[in-house]
Amino acid sequence: QVQLQQWGTGRLEPSDTLSLTCSVSGGSFSGHFWTWIRQPPGKGLEWIGEINFGGPANYNSSLETRVTISIDTSRNHFSLSLTSVTAADTATYYCARGPGDYFDIWAQGTLVTVAS
Amino acid sequence: QSALTQPASVSGSLGQSITISCTGTSRDIGAYDYVSWYQQHPDNAPKLIIFGVTNRPSGFSHRFSGSKSGNVASLTISGLQAEDEALYYCSSFTTTNMIFGGGTKVTVL
């Protein structure tokens, strides 16, 4: 059974770079889209972007100047980098698997707080 | 791309049926049969409950069903149970982004 486990820094200061990694175990890494989604405290979900094996990453147009999603197929990892964070980037960040139009497996989430 | 519109809250009694609407536009829900729904209990990650407008993941309860008419998708929960009390989010594919609704809090009376 496919499982996702994520990790990264939970507390940042304004202007820092957010970095999170998601590890995929128990299934194939190819043939799927690997996605990052975030949820500000008490608010709804926001799609950040996705990457698939051998293809380019796609990003939310509202974040694309600051976000990079990369993939390491040798270690079954994919990562999120978000530069120049502000308090508005405070959220629980989730990595998830999908075929591109839905997300069937989610990791546990990482709360990232941006504060000075 | 604007978020999809959902009612903030819906409530129903045990055993009743409720329906949650998700309103989009002709550029998202109206254009593609790629609507999905997610259930989120407090302090948990969202869980997929409907994909492709009407499809349930393997093993998921048949009490949950999805539909779509024009730019509006709907999630119906029949035979409401206490464990159905949660947040529910709709999502749609678009040509540029995946977008979500603001979420609907379901309360079981």
Chai-1 contact restraints between the chains, C-beta under 6 A:
chainA,res_idxA,chainB,res_idxB,connection_type,confidence,min_distance_angstrom,max_distance_angstrom,comment,restraint_id
A,G44,B,F100,contact,1.0,0.0,6.0,A-B,restraint_1
A,G44,B,G102,contact,1.0,0.0,6.0,A-B,restraint_2
A,G44,B,G103,contact,1.0,0.0,6.0,A-B,restraint_3
A,L45,B,Y89,contact,1.0,0.0,6.0,A-B,restraint_4
A,L45,B,F100,contact,1.0,0.0,6.0,A-B,restraint_5
A,W47,B,N97,contact,1.0,0.0,6.0,A-B,restraint_6
A,W47,B,M98,contact,1.0,0.0,6.0,A-B,restraint_7
A,N60,B,N97,contact,1.0,0.0,6.0,A-B,restraint_8
A,S61,B,T96,contact,1.0,0.0,6.0,A-B,restraint_9
A,Y94,B,A45,contact,1.0,0.0,6.0,A-B,restraint_10
A,D101,B,Y34,contact,1.0,0.0,6.0,A-B,restraint_11
A,D101,B,F93,contact,1.0,0.0,6.0,A-B,restraint_12
A,Y102,B,S36,contact,1.0,0.0,6.0,A-B,restraint_13
A,Y102,B,F51,contact,1.0,0.0,6.0,A-B,restraint_14
A,D104,B,L48,contact,1.0,0.0,6.0,A-B,restraint_15
A,W106,B,A45,contact,1.0,0.0,6.0,A-B,restraint_16
A,G109,B,A45,contact,1.0,0.0,6.0,A-B,restraint_17
